[in-house]
Every structure is written in C-alpha cells, then in structure tokens.
Amino acid sequence: MTNTDARHYTEEEILMHLLHEETAGTPEQIAGHAAECGECASVLAQYRILLDDIREWTIPEHPGPVWEAQKARLLAGFHADREMLRHGSIWPRIQWALRPVWNYALENPLPTMAYIAVATAFALERTVSTLRLDRLLPATGELFEILSQVL
C-alpha cells in the first residue's frame, strides 16, 4: 500500500466525493486511492452510474386542466366525507370504501376463501391461546397443533 492507500474509504465517503462534498479527505486523495484500489474503484464506478441515472430522471409535466380535475375530485370527496360525518352517518362511506373489496371477492372466490380460512384459523388460534381453552379441553390443543402444521 502506498501512502494514498492508508485505508479503504467507506461507501458514504465515496458517494460524498462524487457529490463534491468531501468528508474524509481531499478529492485528490480519494481519487488517487480509487485509482490504485480495485474495490474502491468498483464502488466509485457503481455510484457514478447510479448518480448519472438519477440525474437523467425526468418528471412528466401534467397540463393544468389535469391538475385542476384531480384537485376538484379530492375536494369533492373531502366535502362529502365532512357532510357524512356532520350528519352522523358514516355507514354509506364505509360501504363505498368496501365496494372494491367486495367486487374483488366476487370475481376471485378462491383467493378470498383462502384468506378467510387463514383469518379464521388465526382468530381461532388467538381465541384458544387467550382463553386457554387448550388447557380446558385437551382436544382443542390437538386441533391447535394440526392448524399450526397446516398453516
């Protein structure tokens, strides 16, 4: 090791070097070390590629009418929620929120039934362990063991 190789630089130090915010040494020291150290040079190259990719990212511009439509939709939903809460009727809002879940359940019955079975087994296990039913009824403990193995 030469005097520029006194130690390896951390990934954070290498990243700060690429961002021109030196923390552990001068730019010449880090660059000199990376020129002689394959490990640090590899990290430097990977971060350089990453930073180049980040700098090329663009955010698509949305026209003003699109933003205005989204804002109007959000405000309308907010006002509708406020009115429902003011009148004490939250049930329609809950039904509206759960409608996509219900539609999914109707369109995909097998995954839904599997989810319900797992949720029921979990609730059963919690009920058995919380109420200590496995101590009261020995068969319940066996059922719990079978459910644990199945899940």
N, C-alpha and C positions, 0 to 999 in steps of 0.2 A: 504494500500500500504506500502511495505517495502521501505527501502532506495534505493534498486536497482530498484524500481518501480517509481522513481521520475517522469517519463514521458514515453509516448509511443515513440518508435523510428519510424522514417519515413521509407517508403519502400526503399528509396535510402540508408539510413544508414544501413538497414538490408542487402541490396544487397552488399554494400561495406564491411560489416562484413564477408559475405560469400566469397568475393573475397580477404579477408585478407588485406583490405585497410581501416582501421578504420578511421572514420571522427569525430564521436561524443563521443566516449567513448572507454574504453578498451574492448578487446574481452570478458573478464570475466563479465563486466557489461552488455553487450548486451546479452550474453548467459544466464546470471542469470535472466535478465528481461524476456527473451523469455521463460525460464523455468517456470516462475510464471504467465505470461500474455498469455492467450489463443489467443488473437487477434494477437499479435506479433509473437507467435509461429506458427500460421497458415500461416502468410506471409512468415516467415522464411522457413517453410516446402515447400510452393509453389515455392519459389525462389530456394531452394535446388534441387527440382525436375527439374525445368527449366534448371538450370546450369548443372545438370547431363545429361540431354538430349542434351544440346548444346555440351558438351564435347564428347558425343558419335557420333556426326555427322562426316561423312567422305566425302571426295571429291573424286569422282571416277577419276581414272587415265586414261587418253586417250593415246593411243600409239602415238609415234612420227609421223607416216605417217598420222594419222587423223588430227593432228595439222597442219602439212605441207600442206595438201589438203585444209583445211579451210583458211590458210594464203594465199595460191595461188589464191583461189577463190576471197577473199577480194581484193587482189592486182589487179587481172584482172578486177574486177568491178570498182575499183578506176581509173585504167588507161583508161578504156573505157569511164568513165564519163569525165575524163580530155580531152580526144580526142574529144568527142562530144561538150564540151564547147569551145574548141580551134577552132573548125570549125563553131561555132555559131549555131549549130543545137541541140537544147535541146528537140525538139518535139519527136524524137524517144524514148528518155529516159522517157519522161512523159507518152507516150503510153505504154511503157514497165512496168512502175510503176503502171499504172491504169488497166492493163490487169487482175490482180486477182479480182479487184473490179467489173469489167465488167463481168467476168465469174460468180462471186457470184450473180450478179443481174440477169443474165440469168437463173441460176439454182434455184434461190429463188425469184420469181417475187413479191409475196405478201408482204414480209417484205420490199422489195425495194420500191414498190409503196407506202407503208405506210410512209416510210422515206421521199420520195419525196413529199408526201402530207403535212407532218409536216413541211418540209423545205420551201415549197411554202407558207403555211399558216404563218409561221414565217416571211418570206420575205414580204408577203402582209401586215402583221401587222406593220412591221417596215416601210414600204413604206407609209402606211396610217398615222401612227403617225409622221413620219419625215416630210412628205409633208403637214400634217394637212388636209388631204382630208376629214376627218370626219367632219370638220367644213364647208367645201365647199359643200359637198354632205351629207345631213342627213342620207340617206340610207346607206352610207358607214359605219357610226358609228354603225348602227344596225347590219350590216354584221360583223363588228369587234366584237361586243358583242356576236354574235352567234358563231363565230370562237373561241373566248375566252372560251366559255362554252363547246364547243366540245373538245377543246384541254385541 
